[in-house]
Amino acid sequence: MSYSVICPSCGEKNIGSSFYCAKCQANLIRIPRQKDSHLEHEKGFQQEATTSSKEKEPKVENLSRIIWHFVRNTLLVNLLILIITILVCGMIGWHTPNEIGLGFIIGGVLAIFIGGASMAGYPRVSRDSNFQTVTPNAYQERRKQNLLDMNDRSGLWVLLGTAGLLAILVGWLVQKFYS
C-alpha cells in the first residue's frame, strides 16, 4: 500500500514521503497522508514515465534557421560596434583611415572581452556539499537550470567573439587598403 499527500496550496498530488510539494514547494510535513490503491499508484508512475520521456525528447529546430539567426545577430552586433567606433573616433579626432581602422580593432577587442566577461561567475554545475533536499528532482532541476544559464552565457560569448573578430578584420582591411 502506498501513500500520497495533496498539497493544500496548489492541489498537487505528491508522494507520501515528500516533505515539500514538487510543484510549489509548500511545506507538507503536518499534512495527513492518504492511502493509495495499487492501481492509482501504478497509474501515477505511468503518467510520470510518459511525461518525462516526452520532456526528454529534444526540440529539433531547422539548422538553416539557427544559422540565419546567428549570422543576423552577429551582423547587427557588428553594425553596432562599427557605429559606436565611428562616433567615438569622430569625438576624439581620429579621421584618417589608419586611425579609424585602429578604432575598429579596439572595438573588436572590447567586444571579445565583454563576451568573455559574460562567462565569468557562471554557476557551478557540481553538487554543493551543504545543499540538502528532500525532493528527489530538486537537484536535477537546479542543475538543468544552471546548464541552461551557462548555455545562454556561452551563446553571448560566441556571438560577441565572432562580431569582435569580424570588427578586427574590418579594421585591419581598412588600415591595409585605405592607408
HUTA-V797389 format. One line per field, one symbol per residue. psi: psi as a letter, one per 20 degrees, with the letter a starting at -180 (. if undefined). Layout:
psi = ???
This chain:
psi = prqrpppigijpprqhjphqphgjkqpjgjpqqqpqqhghghgghgggghghhhhipqopqphhgggggggghghgghgggggggggghhhjkoiqhgghghhggghgggggghghhhipjqqqirpqhjpqqiphigghgggghghgghgghhghggghgghghhhggggggghgij.
